[in-house]
Amino acid sequence: MTYGALFRLPAVSLRPSLQHLAASSSCRSRLRYASTTSQAAEKIDSRKAFSHTLLLPKTNFPLKHKDVVEAEKKYRLKTSDLLYKEQINRKDNPLFVLHDGPPYANGNLHMGHALNKVLKDIINRYNLIRGKRVHYVPGWDCHGLPIEHKALAAIGKSHTALNPTQVRSEARKVALDAIDVQKSEMKALGVMADWDGENGTYRTLADHDFEIRQLKLFKTMVERGCITHRLRPTYYSPSSRTALAEAELSYKDGHKSRSVYVGFPVAEEDMSEGLAEVYRRECGGKGKLELAIWTTTPWTLPANMGVAVHNEMEYAVVKSSTNRILVIGVDRLEPMEEILGRLDIIGRLPGKCNYVDIKLILIGSQLVGTRYTHLFHPPSSSQPKPSIFAAGHVTSQAGTGLVHSAPAHGHEDYEAFIAVGMLPEELRCPVDDDGRFTSDLESWVEGDIASSLVGKEVLGKGTDAMVDLLSRSDVLLAEQKIEHRYPYDWKSKKPIIVRATPQWFADVEGVKSSAVEAMDRVHFHPAISRKRLEAFITSRSEWCISRQRSWGVPIPALFGPDGPIMDSTTLDHIIGVLDKKGVDNWWEGKDEDFVPPHLQGQNITRSFDTLDVWFDSGSSWTLLEGLSRQPLADVYLEGSDQHRGWFQSSMLTKLISSTEKIPPYGTVITHGFVMDEQGDKMSKSAGNGLSPMEIIHGKKQFTPRGADILRLWTASVDYTNDVSIGPTSISNATEAMRKLRNTLRYLIANTSAQHEALSDVSLRPIDRYILHEMSHLESVAQEAYDSHIFNRVLHSATTFATSTLSAFYFDIIKDTMYCDDLESPTRKAIVAVLYHVLGRMTSLLAPITPHLAEEIYENIGGKEASVFLEPWIPDLSWLNPTVKSKMSQIISLRAEVQKLVENARAEKRIKVGNQTEVYLSKILGSGNIGTLSAMLGVSSVGDLSSADKRAMAWTYESSLEVENETISLLLGPATRSQCPRCWLYNAEKENSLCSRCEEVINVT
């Protein structure tokens, strides 16, 4: 029979020992023993006469709710919306700000959302119950490609089939619908916020003030000279038809590419002096010499504008088995033989290799200046021939040691060209917005050989056609199919390219050092996350902030005959128009509507690029400027992917737009991803997806568990790493909740009829020990909450509830609680301890399980409108190492006595521990034998020197070392009779009451 079932029985049928939390095996053993004999049956009948004299626990607080979801709804508004409104108006309380990183508004919440929102809510509720005023405004990130794609897919249209206004209208509908769904589900998680208040949430799409504030931030960055517009290579997604930032990439292993080795011919008159000398001396000036290059992107060859070498690397002129004369890095000769076929050995280089003679060795600097031609830059071209130049990024780890360089399709190439002053005014970029070859190719080659390429996708058939063309033109030296790590569009999940397009950039180089310095003012949890954020920021020099889409905040740029017009006066005028007419007017209005007076009469057009969504969300810190505090937010908390996203964009926009090196946040907390119980990523296609609403409301393998179970699971994991969830982990959380609720219910049931203050009672050492342990728990919990280590809070609280209270203290006090007189000083002391613990535990657990805490607070008649409005100030006054030390001795003695009791039970000497008494060579504790016997679980304790072993039917002996002193133990059968009221073996004769029970009966 379970503890819960016993509580539902009529009070007269309850026995004192049975009330302890499914209390102990001794209780059940006692019942079984009593039922085996007719004599025992008579005893039970006699005990019924005293049942009405027992002080049994009574409470209406249920062990579990029949409908936990409905039960939580009773407290949902009270502990979320109404609570937020009440606490935010307590202006005298210090302010705590957790700024919400906006989730993407494109579907139902997943487990990652739930982990994120619950962690934030635990932090908010903890700060609230600690007496602070919490500022928390949930937000949604509403712009960007996924929403636009989803909207267009829903109506079966492409973005080219609709005008921008129509695209924006459809995307807005999708985003707003998703916000409604997600808001409803966030409420179900028990997240405290002013969900339906006018300024209770923010959205990057439809909140006019947010969009205007973002445009003003952009203007500030322009005025500080941090925004530029130019043609340069950027990450580009053909599948999304827009430029991407580094933060919008995901890298996929196992991407397959057709890599090629190609020969670029060099005429003798175009050779550098050093190369010409070797060529004439060793080759007699005869035979076509070629630069052997390697690339994993054959489609970029038409954009080749140079070949990079390393100044200090060694290069050689070699002859292949096919009689091709090639220039290759010396360190690459051996691996290249495996790919290009055997290379003829011209001479021997001692200590180096056996391919070339030392006379043929050149260092990279001797090759610089050599000009060459290639298939898309033939000798007949009117343009200057491309040439070899030196670059630091060239290594001997792969390829040929000569690097094909296309500055329109590579960031490294672009920077290398700038470094040596070779960047041309016009970059070769024969790839259109769809990622297909353009007709520009046809003007760069002789004849019509490029016609087979035009219109083909460079990441598909265009590459195949290119390799075929190279082969037919006899410039293909070799081909390899390789698998390697490659960047993908993290939204469309398709590969991207690097492509030169005119874009807007924010200068990051100028704030790198400021960002690193600002990070010294930030607390990172876990600490390693600082290195991740620093690495992402310091590895970039520019931030491409423009996107070629309609669904977003426009970049307010005008273009005149000489290029973009971006000045304070023009921006003030444009932003003023948009503030008055709405951001949609940028697409709906006319060019002349946005032309300021000083530009009237000129041929002016608008740019229809939109701002990067990371600029959208990264500017959200401007919402906090009115709070007038530094840093603006106490905490930013998001997933680990946000080191390259929101954490970074928030820091950059703040520092770029300000002269102060103050970050927008004081603490950055990072959580991992949620996996299934096998450690695999959750996905619908894999069939292992799990929705937080399935756990709360019940579905599939789950009965309804409610929000507190999900919140308790959240608090139980080490969220700084990836975490797993599934039926097993939810069952574990459910069991942990059952144990906590059982313990709290027992506290309520034993204090509901009598409240005692600790100052008004006389406490025993055992009571002071429990108060010490409670203070210790509060100390640990406070430190853990402050350190954001919530699993330590939960583990410590659960251990205290199940071990210290249920298995120890409750077992010891049950006789006193049920059988002593109501006015018994000992009982009053226990009630005072229980009531103190109940209040402390309720407050301590409230941030994690708010519905449970509100239910308890209401049940015990709390004074405030919510448990969170009664500040939790940990009471550490009961910490007492001396009490702890002495009680530890008794606990050790208790364990040793219980071993002897188990031995006696195993040999069928007894059924329960109360049938024994123990004799000690030294009495520990205060000398209160009654209390000590209860702590040891026997009927009585005596001095070993007075024990008569010969008179005992059986004995068990042991010894225990306590503080370098040996204590001897002797366990024997109880010498007295069982009291029919309390069931202890303390009565002087059979069927008579013990002296304590007789006194209580007489008093009552």
N, C-alpha and C positions, 0 to 999 in steps of 0.2 A: 504494500500500500504506500502511495507516495505522500509526501508532505502536503501537496495541494489537495489531494483527496481528503486527507484528515481534516484540513481546515473547513471543508464543506460539510462535515458531519455535525450533528447537534452537539452543543457544548458538553452535555452530560456524558457523552460517550468518549470524551477525550481524556487520556491519561497524561500526567505531566511529562513523562519521558518521551511520549510519542510526539510532542510538539516541536522537537528540535529538527528542523530541516530535513526531513526524511531521516530523522535525527541521527541515529547511529544504528549499527548492526545489533548493538546490545538491546535496543528497544524491540526490534523484531524478534530477536532470540527469546526475549522475555515472554512475548506473546505465545511463541511456539511452545515454550516450556510450560506455560500455564495451561495450555490446551491439551497437554498430553496425559494429565491425571485428573481424576474426579476431585481430588483434594484441592488442586489448583483451581478448578472450576468454582469450588466453594469460596476460595479466596477472592476470586474476581467478583462473585456476588456480594461479598462483604465490603469490597472496595466501592461498589456503586453507592453505598450509603454516604461516602465522603466526597463524591465527585463534585457536588454542589459547593463544597468548601474550597475548591481549588481556584486559583486566579489564572484562568486559561487565557491565552492570547486571543484577542478579538479584533477583527478589522473587516471592512468592506472592500479593502484594496485587493483587487483580484490577482491571483497567481499569474494568469494570462487572460488576454481579451479574446472573446469569441470572434470579434471582427477588429483586428488591430488597426486596420486602415481607418475605419470609422472612429475608433478611439483616439487616434492621433489627430484626426481632423478637428476634434473638439478643442484641441489646443493649438492648432495650426495658425489661425489668425492671431490668437493671443500672443503666441511666442515668436511670431514672424513680423507681419505687417504692423500690427498695433504696437508691438514692442519697439520696433524700429522708430516709429513716429514719436513714441513717448520718450525714448532715451535720447534721441537727437536734439530734443528741445531742452535737455538739462544742461543749460549753458555754463553752469559752474564746474562741470566735470571736465577734466583734460581731454583733448581731442585725440582720437586714434584714427588714422586713415589707411585703409587697405584699398588700393586702386585696382579695379577689375580689368584684367586683360580681356578684351571682348572675344567671346567665342564666335565662330563663323555661323551665320544664320542660314543654314542650308539643310536642316533635317532634325530628326529627333535626337535627344541627348544619347550619347554612348557612355560607356563606363569611364572613359577618360574625362568626360565632362563631369560626371558624378564625383569622381575622385577630386577633381579640381575644385568644384563648388563646395563640397563638404569640408575640405581642408581649409578653405577660406572662411567658411562659416564657423568652424571650430575656433579659429584664431580670433574672429570678430567677437564671438560669444564669450570667449575667455577674457578678452580685454573689457568687454561690457561688464561682466560679473566682477571684474576687479576694480570697477568704479570709473571706467572711462566712458567717453561719449564716442560712439563708433560712426564714422562716415564711410559708407559703402554704397556705391551706385553701380549696379550691374550694367554691363554694356553689351552691345552686339556689333560685330564687324560685318557690314552688310554689302560692301562693294566687292568687285572682283569677278574673275572668270567663272568659277564654279557656279555661282548664282546665275550669272548670265547664261551659261550653257544649260543649266537646269531649266531656266525659264523658256529658252528657245526650243529645247527638246520637248517641253510640255505642249507647245503649240505647233510643233513640227516645222519650224522655220529656221533658216540660217540667219546669221547677223547681217549678211549682205542683202537679204531679202526684205529687211525692215530698215526704216530710217532710225537714227539715234534716239529720237523721242519715243518711238515705239519700243525699241529695245529696253530703254530705261523704264518704261511703264510696266513691261512684263517682268523685268527683273525685280522691280520694287514690290510687285505683288508676291512673288516667291519669297523674298526676304521677310516681308511683314508677316506672311503666314507662318514662316518658320519661327519668327520671334514669338508669336502667340503660342505655338506648340512648346517651344523651349521654356518660355516663361512659366507655363502651366506645370511643366515637369520639374523646373527648379523649385517651384513652390512645394511640390510633393516631396522634395528632398529635405524640406524644413529649413530652407535658407532664409535668414532674416534680412529683409530689405523692404523698402517702401515700393512694393511691386507695381502698384497702380497709381502712385502719386504722380503729379505733373512733372516733377524733376527727379523721380525715383529711379529712372534708368536712362541710359543714353544709347543712341544708335548712330552709326556713322553715315547713314543714308538719308534719313528723313528729319533729323533734328537740325533745323535750319541754323540755329546758333552754333552747333558743332561744326558745320561745314564752313560757315563764315569765319569762325575762329581758326580753322585750319588754313584757310586762304590768307588770313592775316599773318599767321606764322610763316607761311611761304614768303610773303612780302618781306617780313623781317629778315629772313635768310637771304633774300635777293639784295636787300639793302646792305647786308654785311659782306656782300661779294662772294657768297658761298654757292651760288647757283649759276651754272653755265649751260650753254646749248651748243652741241657740236656733233659732228659725225665721228663715231668711234665704234669699235667692236663691242657688242653687248651680247649677253645670253639672250637667245631668241627662240621662242617656241612656235614652230610652224603649225602645230596642232591648235594652238590658241591664237596665233597670229598677233603676237605682242612680244615686246621685250620683257625680260624677267630680271629680277635681282638675284644675287647669290642666295638669299634666304628662301627663294622660291624654287630651289633645285633640290632634287633628291638623287643620290648617286646609287646606281644599280650595278651590282657585280654581274659578270657573265654576259655583258653586251658584246655582240658579235660584229666585227668590222672586217672589211677587206683592206688589208694594208698592202702598200705597193712600194717597190724600189724602182726609182726612175732615174734615167740619165739626162742631165742637162748639158748639151754640147757647148764647148768653149773653143772659139777660134783662136789661132795662135796670136793674132794681133791684139786680142782682148785679155791675154794672160798677164798676170802680175810678173814682175821681173824674176822673182824666184821660181815661179811655176814655169815660166818660159825657158829658163835655163835648164831645168831638169828635163822638160819636154824635148828640147832640141838635142841635149847631150845623150839622153837614154833612148829616145824614140826617133832620133834623126829628123824630128820635125814632121814625121809622117804618122798618119792614123788619126782618127777622130778621138779627141780627149773629152771625157764627160765627167761632170760632178755627180757622184752617186748620192741621191737623197732618198729618204724614207718618210712615208706619211701614213697615218691610219685614217686620214680623211682625203681620199683621192679627189673628191669633189671640190676641194679648195685649191687644186693645182692651177686653174685658170687665174686665180687671184695672186699667184706667186709674184713677189716684187723683190725678192732677195734670198740669198742663202747665207745662214749664220754659221760661223766657226768660232772656236775658242782660241784666243790669242796664243795660249801656251800649249795647246794640244799638238801632237805630232801627226802629220798627214803624209801619205805616200801615194805615188803614182804606180799603179799596178796594172797588169794585163790579165784579163780573165780567160777562162778556157774557151770562150767564144770570141777571143781576140778583141775584146773591148778594152780600151785604155781608160781606167777609172781613177778618180781621186777619192781616197777613203782614209779615215782615221786609222792610225797604226794599231791602236788598242782594239779596233773593231774588225781587224782583218781575219782573225781566227774564227769568230762567230759568223762573219759574213761569208766565209767559204762554205759553211753549211747551208747557206741560203742561195748564194749566187753561183754555186759550183766552184770547182777548184780554180784557184788563182795561180797563175804561172809564177814560179819562184825565179825571180830575177837575180837575187843575191841573198846573202845571209847576214842578219843583223845580230851579232853576239849579245846574248842576254836579253834580247827583246823578242824577236820572233824569227822565223826562217822564210819570210815572204819577200822581203825587200832588202836591197843594199843600202848601206848608210848614206850613200851619195844621193839616194832618192828621197831622203827624209826632209820634210819641210815643216816648220811650225805654222800655226794658224795665222799669225800676223804676216807671214810671207805670202799668204793667199789673198789677203784683203785687197780689194780693188779689182780683182779678176771679174770680168764681165762675161755673161753667158746668155744663151737664148733658151727658149723651151717651146713646147708645142703651141702655147697661147701667147707667145711673144717671139715670133719668128724673126730671122735676120732681116726680113723685108719691112719690119715694123718701123714706123716713123718715130716711135717713142724711144727714149734712151734705153739701152739694154740694162736689165737688172744686174746686180753685182754681189760679190761676196763681202760680208761685213763681219765684224767681231761682236760677240754677245756673251755675257756671263752665264746665261742659262744653258749653254751647250755643254753636254757631258758625254762621257764615253760609256754610259751605262746601257744605251740602246741605239738602234739605228746605225748610221754610217759615220757619225761624227760631223756630218754636214746637215744642217737643219733647214728644210724647206720653210720659208717664212712668207706668210700672207697676212699683212697687218689688218686687213679687213675681217679676218676670221680667227684671230688669236690675240688675246690680251697680252701675252708675253711678247709676241712678235711686234705688236703695236708699241709697247713700251720700249722695246729694243731699238726700233726705228727712231723713236723720239730721242733716245739716249745718244745715238750717233749722228743725229741731225739729218736723217734720210727720209723722214716722213713726207710723202708727196702731198700736194694740195688735194688730189683726188685719189681715193682708194679704189682699188678694183674690187667690186662686190657684185658679181653676176648672179645673184640669188634674190628672188622676189619675196613678197610677204607670205606666200604660201610655201616657201622653201623649195622653189623650182628654179631651174636654170633659166636665165633671161636670154633674149636675143642679142645682148651685148657680146656674147661669145663669138658670134658670126663675124663681127668686125675686127676681132683680134687674131684670126687665123687665116691661113691661106686656103683658098678654095671653100668648099662647103662641108668640110669634115666635122664642124661643130653642130650641124643641123640635127644630128642624132641625139644631141644633149638637150636642146632647147625644149622647155616645158616639162621636163622630167624632174621628179622629186629627188633632191640631192641625197636624202637619207634612204632612198629606195632604188628605183630603176635608174636614176641619174648616176649613181655610183657604178652600177653594173655597166652602163653605157660608157662611162668614163674609162673603166678598166679595159673594155673592149677597144676603145679608141687608142689608148696608150699602146696596146699590143699591136694593133694594125699599123701604128705609126713607128714601130720598132724603137720605142723609147722605154718600154717596160722591161726592166732587168729581172724582176721576180715579183711574185705575189704570195702573201701569207694571209690565211684567215685566222684572226686572233680573238680571244675573249678577254675583255678588260673592263675596268670600272668606268662608267660613262654617266654624264649628267642627264637627268630626265626632268621634265616639267612635273612638279610635285602635285599638280592638280589634275592634268590630263593623263598623267602617267606615261607619257610618250617622250622619246628622245628629243633633245634640243640641239641647236647649232649655235655657233658664234657668228654673228653677222653685223657688219657695220651699218648702222642706221642713225639718222639724226635724232638725238635724245637729249633730255634734260638730266643734268647730273648735279648732285650735291657733293661738295668737296668734303671728304672725310680726312684727307691727309692733314689738314690744318687743325683738326681736333683730336687726333690720335693720342698725342701726349697728354692732352687735357683729360681725355677719357680714362686713360690709365691712372692718372693722378686722382681723378674723381672716384675711381673704384676703391681707393684707399679709405674713403669715407663710407663705404657700403659694407654691411655684414652679409656674407653669402652663406647660405645653408642648402646643400653641403658646401664646404669650403672649396672643393675642387671646381665648383661651377664658376668661380672667378676666372680660373685659367681658361675655361671654355669661352666665356664672354670676351675676355681680353684677346684671345687668339682670333676670334671672328672679327673684332674691330681692327686690330693691328694688321690683319692680312689684306685689308682692302684700302684703296686710295680714293675711290669714287663710289658713289651710290647712284645707280640709274633710277630716277624717281618717276620717269614717264612711262605710260602704257598706252598702247594703241587700241583702246576700247572705249565704248560709250558709257558703260556702267561704272561711274566713279565720280570723284570731284574733279572738275576741269582744271588744267593748268592755265591760268588766266593770261595767256600770252597772245600778243598781236604780232603780225609779221608785216614788215614794209618792204620796199624795194631792196634794202640793204640787209635784210635778215630780221631776227626777232627784236621786238621792242619791249624792254623790260626795265622800267624805272618806277620810282615811287609814285610819281604823279599819275602815270598810266594805270598802275595797279590800284591806287586809291579810287580812281574813277570806275574801273571794272568791278572791283569788289563792292563799291557803293551801289552799282546797278544790280548786281546779283543779290545783295542784301535786301534791296527793295523789291525786286521782281522774282527772286528765287533762283537757285542754281540751275534748274532746268532751262532757264531762259538763255543760257549760254548756247544751247542747241536750238532753241525755238526762236530766238531773236535774230536780228540782222547784224551784219558786221558794223554798220554805222552806229548802232545802239551803244557800242562799247568803245568807240573812238573818242578820246578826250579832246577838248577844244584845241589844244596846241598841236594836234595831229590832223585836224580837219582838212579835207582837200587832198590828202595823200591816198595812194592805193593801198588800203589796209585790209588784211584778212586775219581770221582767227586760227589759232591752233586748236585742234580738237583732241589732243592727247589728254589723258587723265592721270591723276597722281597714283603712284604705287599704293596698294592697300596697306603696306607697312608704314607709309607716310600717314595714311588715315589713322590707323590705330596708334602709331608712334607719337602722334600729336595729341593724344587723349589726355596727357598730363596737363594741358592747358585748362581743362575743366577744373583743376584744383587751384589755379592761381588765386582765386578769390579767397582762399583759406589763409593766405598770407603766412606761410610757414615754410621752413627749409629743413630737411627736404620736403617736397610737396606731399609725398606719400611715405608712410612708415614702412609699408610692405607692398612689394609686387610678388605675386606667386603664380607661376605657370609651369607648363611642362618643359622638359629639357630641350625641346626643339626651339624654344623661344630665345635661346642664347643667340641664335642667328636671326631671330625675328624681332619680337616685340621688345624684349629687354634691350636689344641693340638699337633698334630704331628710336625708342624712347630716349635713350642716352644721347644718341647723335643729334636728334632734333632739338633736344634741350640745350646741349652745349653749342651747337652751331648757331643757335638763335640768341645766345646770351653771352655776356662778357664774363660771367661768373663760372667757375669750375665746380658747380654744384649739381650732382646727379638728381634726377627726379625722384629717386627712391632711397630709403635708408637701409632696407633689407631686401634681398632678393632670395626667394625660396624656390627651389626647383624640385619638381616631382617627375618620376619616371612614367613609363607607359603601362597600361593595363593589359595583361596577357591572360590566356586561359590557363587552366590548372596544369597543363603540360608545358607551359612556358612558350606557347605559340601565339603569334599575333592573332587577334580576333578579326574575323571577317565573315560576311554573309556567305561568300562563295565556299568557304571552308566549313560552314555549318557550325562554327564554334562561337558565333556572336552572342552576346548577352547584354540585354538592355537593363538599365537600372530600374525602369518601370516594371519589368518582369519580376524583379525581386520584391519591389514594394507592393505591387498590386496582385502579384501571383500570375504565373503562366508557365506552361511547359512543366519543368521538373520542380517548380517552386509553388508552395502554398503562399498566400500573402504574408509577407514578413514585416511590412511597414518600413518607414524611413529610418528609425533608430537602429534597426539591425544593419542596414547598409552603412549607416554612419559609424556604427561600432566596428564593422569590418574595416572601414577606412582608417579608423584610429588604431587598428591592430597591426597594420602593415608598416614596413619600413619604406615609406613612399619615396624616399630619395633614390631608390633603385626601381627597376621595373617590378611590378607586383602582379600576382596571379589571383584570379577569382573564378569561382565555379561552385557547384553544389556542395563540395566538401568544406570549402572555406566559409560559405554562408551558413552551413550547419554548425560549424565551430563558433561562428559569431552568435548564432541563435542560442547555442548552449551557454556561451558566456553571458548573454543577456539573461537567460533563465536563472543562472546562479546569482547574478547581481540582483535581479528582481526578487528572488527568494529571500536573500539576505535583507534587503531593504524592507520587504514586506514583514519579515519577522521583527525588525526594529519598530515599524509602525504599529504592529499588533501588540507589542509589549509596552508601548508608551502612549497609546491613544487615550487611555483612561487616567493617566497620571503623568504630569510633567514635573520634573524636579530640576532645580538648578544645581550645578556642581558646587557652587559656593555654600549651599545649604545642607550638604551631606558630608558624612565621614567616609572617606574612601579607603579601601583596602589596597594592599600592594597589587593584587591582581587587577583591580580597577585602574590604578595609576599606570600599570603596564599597558593596558588597552589604550588609555589616553596618550601615553607616550608613543605607542605605535600609530595612533591616529595623527598625532602631530608630525611624526616622521613621514607618514604618507603624504600629508599636506605639503611638507617641505619638498619632498621628492617631486610631487605633482606640480608644484609651483615652478620649480626649476625646469622640469621637463616641458611644461607649457611655454615658459619663457624661451626655451631653446627649440621649440617647435618639434619636440620628440614625443609625439602623442602616443605611440605604442608603449612607451615607458609609463605614461600616466595610466593607461588602461591595464597593463600587466600588473603594476603595483596595486591598483585599486582592486582588481580581481583577486589577486593573491591575498590581500588583506581581508576581503569579504569571505572568501572560501576557506582559507586556512586559519588566520588569526581569529576571525569572528566565528564562523559556522562550525569549524572542526574543533575549535579550542574554547573560546569564551562562552559561546552559547551552550556547549556541552557541560561546562562547569556551572553555569548560573541557572540552568533550567530548574533544578530542585528548589533553589531559593525563590525564583520568580513564580513558580506555580504553588509552592507549599507554604512559604512564609506568610506572615500576616501582612496586610496591605501597608501598614505603618511600620513595618520592620525597617530599622535603619539600614541594614544590609541591602534589603530590596530597594529601598529608595535610592541608595547610592548607585545600584545597578541601573535603575531606570534613568537616573541622571546621566550616566555614562552612555546608555543606549540612545537617549534623546540627543545628546551632544554629537555622537557619531552619525546619527541619522541626518542631522542638519549639515554636518561637514561633508558627508559622502554625497548628499544631494547636490550641493554646490560644486563639489569637485568634479562630478560626472556631468553636470549640466551642459557644458560646451559640446560634449560628445553626444549625449542622448537628451536633447532638450525636451522632447515630449514626455519622457519618463520623469524628468526632473520637475516639469510643470505639474504633472499628475500628482507626484508626491507632495509638492509644495501646496497645492490646493487641498490635498487630503489632510495635511497637518495644520491647515489654517494660516498660511503665510500672510504677513502683514501687507506686502506690496502687491501690485497688480501682476507681477511676474517674479519668479525666482531670480531672474537676471537683474532685477532692479534692487535687490538686497545684496550689497557688495560682499563678496567672499574675501575675507581677510584671514589667511591661514593662521590658525592659533597654534603657535609653537611654544606656548608657555608650559606645556606638559612634557616637553622633552626632558628626560631624566636618565642619563646613562647608568646611574646607580640602580635604579629600578629595573632597567633593562638587563643589567648584568645579573642581578639576583634572580629575576624571573627566568633568565636563560638557564640557570642552574636547576630550577624547579622543572622547567620544560624538559631538560635532559633526564631528570629523575623520573618524570612522567613517562617518557619514552621507554625507560628501562623497566618500570613497573608494568607497563602495557605488554612488554615482551613476556614477562612472567605470567600475566593474565592470559595471554594467548596460548602459552604452553599448557596452562591448566585447562583451558577450554578445549584445546586439541586432544587432551587425554581424558576428556569428558568428566573432569572434576567439577566443573561449574558450567553454567550457561551464560552468565553475565558477570561483569567485573564487580558489581555490588555484592556479590556473594563472597567476596574476599576482604581481607584486611592485611595491611602491610606493616612491618616493623623495621625501623631504621636505626642505624647506629648514631645518626645525627639528624635532628629535626630541622629541616630548612624552612626558611620563610619567617613569618612574624610570630610563629608559635600558635596560630589559630588552627587547631587540629581539624575543625570542621571544614574550613576553607581548603586546607591542604588535602584532605581526603577527597574533596570534590575535584580538585585539580589533578589528583592522581587517578581518579576513577574507581576508588574503592570505598567500602563502607566506613572504614576507620583507619587511623594511623596510630601506631604505638611505638614506644621505645624498645629497641631490640633487646636491651638488657632485661626487660620484663617479660619477654616472650618465652613460653613453655613449649618447646618443639615436641616434647614427648606427648603432650596432650592433644596435639594436632593430628588430624587424620592424614594429612599430606602437607608438604611444604615445597616451595621452590625458592632457591637462593641465587643471589647475584651480588655484584659490587659495582661501584661507579666512582670514577675519579672526578672530584670537584675541587678546584683550586688547590691542587697538590695534596688533597686529602682523600682517602678512600672511605666511601660510605657503603656499608654493608646493608643488603636488603633481604628480607625474609617475607615471603608471601604465603599466607595460610587461609583456611576457610573462615568465613565470618562466624563469630561466636555468639552473635545475637540473632534475634528473629526479625522477619521482614514486617515492616510497618504497613498495614493495609491502606494507608493514605498516601504516603510518599514513596512506598516500595523500596526504601532503603533498609538495610539490615541493621537497624539501630534500636529496635524494640526490645524491651526487657523479657517479654514472653510472647508466645504464639498468639496471633489474632488480637494483639493489643497495639495501641498507638505508641509511637516513640514519644519521648518527652517534648520535643519541639512541636509535633503535630497535636499532641494533647493540649499544649498551651494555646495553640492557635484556635483549636476547636472551642476551648473554654472561653477564650476572649470573644470569639464571634457568637 
